[in-house]
């Protein structure tokens, strides 16, 4: 089984690339972060998952190991296939996903592509005891299981999400906010930090 591939980018597609490995071209479907900034002729390496079905063999690749770990973890959930897992990995980092599952955050999960309420509930049920290993492979700064948002932060986060900010942007802003800030103070601080109304 392939673990990774290393070679030169031969062709590029919106959601994939063809990697030339010693004269053999491998078409690899990529998550959004891996596809970004690729250029023809550049040397690249990808972690590889091989998906085998009755009529097809497809390769899925990621440059980031945490994203790859999340991809493979998602495949253990009933009803989630390779393409669905890739779409989810393209929209959320491993750290954000681990945080959402550890907090039983249905709202964040149902915003992911192809994830309805039932799928989100299944993810929470099947992965609640597995995300710790995922978190451990992410940086400590990205994921801190013991760092649970306060009520004020939860309320402020909801308000900021309604304005279109992502969970990672909100989390980064809160890290810089003064301790024991109220909901209103957090919202004002985050908006200033994120330059929405600068």
C-alpha positions in Angstrom: 0.0 0.0 0.0 1.3 3.5 -0.9 2.2 5.7 2.1 3.4 8.7 0.2 4.5 9.8 -3.2 7.3 12.2 -4.2 7.7 13.7 -7.6 7.2 16.6 -10.0 3.8 18.3 -10.7 3.0 17.3 -14.3 -0.6 18.5 -14.6 -2.9 20.5 -12.4 -6.7 20.3 -12.1 -9.1 22.3 -9.8 -9.2 19.4 -7.3 -6.3 17.3 -8.3 -2.8 17.0 -9.8 -0.8 14.5 -11.8 2.5 13.7 -10.1 5.3 12.4 -12.2 7.2 9.8 -10.2 10.1 8.5 -12.2 8.1 8.7 -15.4 4.9 7.3 -14.1 2.0 9.7 -13.7 -0.2 9.4 -10.6 -3.5 11.4 -10.5 -4.0 12.5 -6.9 -7.2 14.2 -5.6 -6.1 16.9 -3.1 -7.6 18.9 -0.2 -7.9 22.6 -0.8 -4.8 23.5 1.3 -2.6 21.0 -0.5 -3.9 22.2 -4.0 -3.1 25.8 -3.1 0.1 27.3 -4.5 1.1 24.2 -6.5 3.0 25.0 -9.7 3.9 22.9 -12.7 7.3 21.3 -12.5 7.6 21.8 -8.7 8.8 18.9 -6.6 6.1 17.9 -4.1 5.4 15.1 -1.6 2.0 13.9 -0.5 0.7 11.5 2.1 -1.4 9.0 0.1 -4.6 7.2 0.8 -5.6 4.6 -1.8 -9.4 4.1 -2.1 -10.4 0.9 -3.8 -14.0 0.3 -5.0 -15.6 -2.2 -7.3 -15.1 0.0 -10.4 -12.3 2.4 -9.4 -9.0 2.9 -7.7 -8.4 6.5 -6.6 -5.5 8.3 -4.8 -6.2 11.0 -2.2 -3.2 13.1 -1.1 -2.4 15.7 1.5 0.8 17.6 2.3 -0.1 18.1 5.9 0.1 15.1 8.2 -2.6 16.4 10.6 -5.0 16.9 7.7 -4.2 13.4 6.5 -4.8 11.9 9.9 -8.1 13.7 10.0 -9.0 12.3 6.6 -8.3 8.7 7.6 -10.2 9.2 10.9 -13.2 10.4 9.0 -13.2 7.3 6.9 -13.9 5.2 10.0 -17.3 6.9 10.4 -20.2 5.1 8.9 -21.5 6.7 5.7 -18.4 8.9 5.1 -16.5 8.0 1.9 -13.2 9.4 0.5 -14.7 12.3 -1.4 -16.8 13.4 1.5 -13.8 13.2 3.8 -11.7 15.2 1.4 -14.4 17.9 1.3 -14.5 18.1 5.1 -10.7 18.3 5.4 -10.8 21.1 2.9 -13.0 23.2 5.1 -11.7 22.6 8.7 -8.3 21.9 10.2 -7.6 18.9 12.3 -7.3 21.0 15.4 -10.6 22.7 14.8 -12.3 19.4 14.1 -10.9 17.8 17.3 -12.0 20.8 19.3 -15.5 20.6 17.8 -15.9 16.9 18.6 -14.4 17.3 22.1 -17.0 20.1 22.8 -19.8 18.1 21.2 -20.3 21.1 18.9 -23.0 20.1 16.4 -23.3 23.6 15.0 -19.7 23.6 13.7 -20.0 20.1 12.3 -23.2 20.7 10.4 -21.6 23.7 8.6 -19.2 21.2 6.9 -20.0 20.1 3.4 -22.2 17.0 3.2 -22.7 16.9 7.0 -26.3 17.1 8.2 -27.5 16.7 11.7 -27.6 12.9 11.6 -24.1 12.7 10.2 -22.8 15.2 12.8 -24.4 13.2 15.6 -22.8 10.0 14.1 -19.4 11.7 14.0 -19.7 12.8 17.7 -20.7 9.3 18.7 -18.1 7.4 16.8 -15.2 9.8 17.2 -15.6 11.2 20.7 -13.0 8.7 22.1 -10.7 9.0 19.1 -10.0 12.7 18.6 -7.4 12.9 21.4 -4.8 11.0 19.3 -5.7 13.4 16.4 -5.2 16.4 18.8 -1.8 15.1 20.0 -0.5 15.1 16.4 -1.6 18.8 16.1 0.4 21.5 17.7 -0.3 22.3 21.3 -1.2 25.8 20.3 -3.7 24.6 17.7 -5.5 22.3 20.2 -5.7 22.4 23.9 -8.4 20.1 25.3 -8.4 21.7 28.7 -8.9 25.2 27.3 -12.7 25.3 27.1 -14.4 28.6 26.2 -16.2 30.5 28.9 -19.9 31.4 28.6 -18.8 34.9 27.5 -16.5 33.4 24.8 -19.2 31.1 23.6 -21.7 33.9 23.2 -19.1 36.1 21.6 -18.1 33.3 19.2 -21.7 32.8 18.1 -22.0 36.6 17.4 -18.8 36.6 15.4 -19.7 33.4 13.5 -22.9 35.2 12.5 -20.8 37.9 11.0 -19.0 35.4 8.8 -15.8 34.7 10.8 -14.4 31.2 11.0 -13.7 29.2 14.2 -9.9 29.5 13.6 -10.1 33.3 13.2 -12.2 33.7 16.4 -10.0 31.4 18.4 -6.9 33.3 17.4 -8.5 36.6 18.4 -9.6 35.3 21.7 -6.1 34.1 22.6 -5.0 37.8 22.5 -8.0 39.1 24.5 -7.7 40.2 28.1 -8.7 37.6 30.7 -12.2 37.7 32.1 -13.6 39.9 29.3 -17.3 40.2 29.0 -19.2 39.1 25.9 -19.4 42.7 24.6 -15.7 43.3 25.3 -14.7 40.1 23.5 -16.8 41.0 20.4 -15.3 44.5 20.3 -11.8 43.2 20.8 -12.1 40.5 18.2 -13.6 42.9 15.6 -10.8 45.3 16.1 -8.2 42.5 16.0 -9.7 41.1 12.8 -10.0 44.5 11.2 -13.6 44.0 10.1 -14.5 47.6 10.8 -11.0 49.2 10.7 
